[in-house]
Amino acid sequence: MAQRRNRQSAFGGLAAALLGVGLIGWSLPAEALVPYVYLPSEEELKGSSLGIGRTAAQLLQLGQPREAAQLAALAVRLHPDDERLWSVLAEAQLRSEQLDAASVSLAKAKSLNPDKAGLWFAEAAIALRSDRPDEAISLLNRGLQLDSNNSAAYFDLGNARIMQEELKMALQAFEKATALKPDFWEALNNQALVLYQLGNREEAIRRWRKVLSIEDNPEPMLALAAALYRQDRNRDEALRLAKTSLAKEPNYVLAPHQEEQLWGTKIRAAAAQLMADEELADTVERARANATWKKRS
């Protein structure tokens, strides 16, 4: 009863204060419009959340992950039971280096739809970024049980195997990726990296040439140049490729960047030998000045 009296007393005080400023006792004209706030229904909120989620996905495609994460966070607040929205949020957080937050979002999405292979693959990607290859392999294998034809998952599996120094298993995974997607040049490039580390230089060179027939990318370009130079043949071609590669992507002048891209010790040694050539001195100096690589935290 004491609490009830207190509430009555508080209300009475508020009423007196309102009367004091003339707000109570003032009557609206009979035909006056009463202003109100429109409250959307639950279904309307769900519909709005999907539209916001689509916009977030579009921002991801445009390379704006932080903006996408902000929109996706709003979408999941409006509709927290849609795993698609949590997936978009997790992807945006992953791409904007918010790894812990991405893990939380993925866990929520998986609780809503544990049979969606992409969620397992995304969690594996976070494990890889955090240098946890054992965990990544377990997650990838679970996802591949649900979607056995995912070339990107086999690519990530190969990368995890390289991190474990299981090179033959890595090669098998990369070859599975290109069997599913023949123009998957990144997987073909990594096949060549593994083959070179295993000592099969001729086959590595052949595959790097095949990569460049698909994609004119500076990484396989420099790797091929290093392999040719180390073989003491096609020196002019090797120097030309190296100059073009380092002009396109100067970060590859740095051995730590090469290592982060899973280059083995043998191809890094070959690249160091190549870049010590006097004819590349200006190119190497310019690349070092323009390199922007920083060690990933």
TASUL-V277347 format. One line per field, one symbol per residue. phi: phi as a letter, one per 20 degrees, with the letter a starting at -180 (. if undefined). burial: + if it has 24 or more other ideal C-beta (glycine too) atoms within 12 Angstrom, else -. A space follows every 50 residues. Layout:
# TASUL-V277347
phi=???
burial=???
This chain:
# TASUL-V277347
phi=.fffffffffffffffffffdmednedfggdfeefbdfdfffffffffff fffffffffffemcffffffffffffffbfddfffffffffffffdmeff fffffffffffebfeeggfffffffffffelcfffffffffffffebede fffffffffffffemeffffffffffffffbgefffffgfgfgfffffne ffffffffffgffebedfffffffgfffffflblgfffffffffffffbf fffegffgffemfffffffffffffefgfegffffffffefdfcgff
burial=------------------------------------------------++ -++-+++-++----+--+++++++++-+++-+++++++++++++++-++- +++-++++++-----+++++++++++++++--+-+++-++++++-----+ +++++++++++++---+-+++-++++++-----+++++++++++++++-- +--++-++++++----++++++++++++++-------++-++++++--++ +++++-+++-++++-+++-+++-++-+--+--++--+----------
